[in-house]
C-alpha cells in the first residue's frame, strides 16, 4: 500500500489561493520516494520542460542523516534514492524571488515537504512533527520553536478531501 504523507500541504495552507501548485512526497515502504509538483487534489503533476524545472537544487535527507540523497528527474516527478527507514525531508530554496504586485517588494518561496512521521524532532525550518512517533497529533515547528496559533491551517488527507484544522494555542 502506498503511504502518502503530505508535509508540503503547509505551503498550500499558507497560500491565499485554494488551488495553488504545491510540492508533496510519496513513498512506498522503505524504498525510493518521489517528489511531485502540481495540484494533488486535481491529480495534476508537472513535467520536465515545465514547472517541475523550478527545482534547480533540491536537497533531500533520510532520517537523521545530514548527507543529501541523490535526486533523479523523471517524467512527472523527482525520484529520491532513499533506502531504509526514516522520514524523508525535501527542501529547495533555489526558486528565484518574485515581485509582489499586491503588497510591493518581493516574495521568496522555499519549498519544504516531508514523508513519514516516525521522528519527533524537526530538521527543517518549517515542519509538522508528531508529538509521539507515528502519532496523529502534530506540532508545527518554525525555526526550532513551536508556532502557537499561526495564521494558517493544515490539511493532509490521502483521500483527496480537505479537512482544515487550525493549530491550538500550544501549536
C-alpha positions in Angstrom: 0.0 0.0 0.0 1.3 3.4 -0.9 1.7 5.5 2.2 1.2 9.2 1.5 2.2 11.8 3.9 1.8 15.3 2.7 4.0 17.7 4.7 4.1 20.2 1.9 0.5 20.8 2.3 1.5 23.6 4.6 2.6 25.5 1.6 -0.9 25.2 0.2 -2.4 26.1 3.6 -0.2 29.2 3.9 -1.2 30.5 0.5 -4.3 32.5 -0.1 -5.3 30.5 -3.2 -7.2 27.4 -2.6 -6.0 25.7 -5.8 -2.3 26.5 -6.0 0.6 24.3 -7.0 2.5 22.8 -4.2 5.1 20.1 -3.6 4.4 16.7 -2.0 6.3 13.5 -1.4 5.1 9.9 -1.8 7.0 6.9 -0.5 6.2 3.2 -0.7 7.6 1.5 2.4 11.4 1.8 2.8 12.0 2.3 -0.9 12.5 5.3 -3.1 10.5 8.5 -2.6 9.0 10.7 -5.3 8.5 14.4 -5.2 5.6 15.8 -7.2 4.8 19.4 -8.0 1.3 20.3 -9.1 -2.2 20.1 -7.7 -2.6 17.0 -5.7 -6.4 17.1 -5.4 -6.9 17.6 -9.1 -4.2 15.0 -10.0 -2.1 17.5 -11.9 1.6 16.7 -11.9 4.1 19.0 -13.7 6.7 17.6 -16.0 10.3 18.5 -17.0 10.3 21.3 -19.5 7.5 22.9 -17.5 7.1 24.0 -13.9 8.9 21.0 -12.5 12.1 22.7 -13.7 11.6 25.3 -10.9 13.5 22.9 -8.7 17.2 23.6 -9.5 18.9 22.5 -6.3 16.7 20.2 -4.2 18.2 18.8 -1.1 16.7 15.6 0.3 17.5 13.8 3.5 16.6 10.5 5.1 16.1 10.2 8.8 18.8 12.0 10.9 21.4 12.0 8.1 22.9 15.3 7.1 24.1 13.8 3.8 21.8 14.8 0.9 20.4 11.9 -1.2 20.7 11.7 -5.0 17.7 13.1 -6.9 16.8 12.0 -10.4 14.3 13.8 -12.8 11.6 11.5 -14.2 8.7 12.2 -16.5 6.5 13.8 -13.8 8.5 13.7 -10.6 11.8 13.9 -8.9 12.9 10.5 -7.7 14.8 10.3 -4.4 17.1 7.3 -3.9 16.0 6.7 -0.3 16.8 3.3 1.1 16.0 2.3 4.6 13.8 3.5 7.4 13.3 7.1 8.4 11.4 10.2 7.4 12.3 11.7 4.1 12.6 15.5 4.0 12.8 17.7 0.9 13.9 21.4 0.8 14.6 23.7 -2.2 15.3 27.4 -1.8 16.6 27.9 -5.3 13.4 29.3 -6.7 14.0 33.0 -7.5 12.0 35.6 -5.6 9.1 37.0 -7.5 7.6 40.5 -7.5 4.7 41.0 -5.1 2.5 43.4 -7.1 -0.2 43.5 -4.4 2.0 44.4 -1.4 5.1 45.6 -3.1 8.6 44.1 -2.7 9.4 40.5 -3.4 8.2 37.1 -2.2 10.7 34.3 -1.7 9.3 30.8 -1.9 11.1 28.0 -0.1 9.6 24.5 -0.7 9.5 22.0 2.2 8.0 18.5 2.1 8.1 15.5 4.4 7.1 11.9 4.1 6.8 10.0 7.3 6.0 10.7 10.9 8.4 8.4 12.8 10.7 11.2 14.0 9.6 13.6 16.7 12.3 16.3 16.1 12.1 18.9 13.4 15.0 19.0 10.9 13.6 21.7 8.5 12.9 25.3 9.3 9.2 24.7 8.9 7.9 21.2 9.7 4.9 19.3 11.2 6.3 16.8 13.7 4.2 14.2 15.6 4.2 14.5 19.4 4.9 10.8 19.6 6.4 8.5 16.9 3.8 7.6 14.3 1.2 9.6 16.2 -1.7 11.6 14.9 -1.2 14.8 16.9 1.3 17.2 15.4 3.2 20.3 16.5 4.0 23.0 13.9 7.7 23.9 14.3 9.2 27.0 12.7 13.0 27.5 13.2 13.1 25.1 16.2 10.2 26.7 18.0 6.5 25.7 18.2 4.2 28.1 16.4 1.2 28.7 18.6 -1.9 29.7 16.7 -0.3 30.6 13.4 -2.3 32.4 10.8 -2.6 29.2 8.8 -4.5 25.9 8.7 -3.2 22.5 7.6 -4.7 19.6 5.7 -3.2 16.2 5.0 -5.7 13.7 3.6 -4.7 10.9 1.2 -8.4 10.6 0.2 -8.1 13.9 -1.7 -10.6 15.6 0.5 -9.5 18.6 2.5 -10.0 18.8 6.2 -8.9 22.0 7.7 -7.7 22.0 11.3 -6.3 25.2 13.0 -3.5 24.7 15.4 -4.1 25.2 19.1 -2.5 27.8 21.4 0.2 25.2 22.2 1.0 24.8 18.4 
